[in-house]
Amino acid sequence: MIGYRRGTSAYAKRGADVSEEIRAEMVANVWKVVAKAGDQVSEGDTLVILESMKMEIPVIAESDGILGELAVNEGDVVQEGDLIATIE
């Protein structure tokens, strides 16, 4: 999926139970925020819709869980590598 990448903290590499981080893969505008912190999400659910070069790019959950943090708001500009959300 274009527009985001998953990442984990250093704790995950040690086997600790941590959040999944969803980060931007490109510079884009946050066009629409679909979910909110605390929502139960399932794999494939749309969390945010980004807009870049007149294309809408959905950012989807890659796993089931609770949306722990939503680090963007509608109208924000994200840079490559910026945190979009975490799923716990």
Secondary structure, 3 states (H helix, E strand, C coil): CCCEEEEECHHHHCCCCCCEEEEECCCEEEEEECCCCCCEECCCCEEEEEEECCEEEEEECCCCEEEEEECCCCCCEECCCCEEEEEC
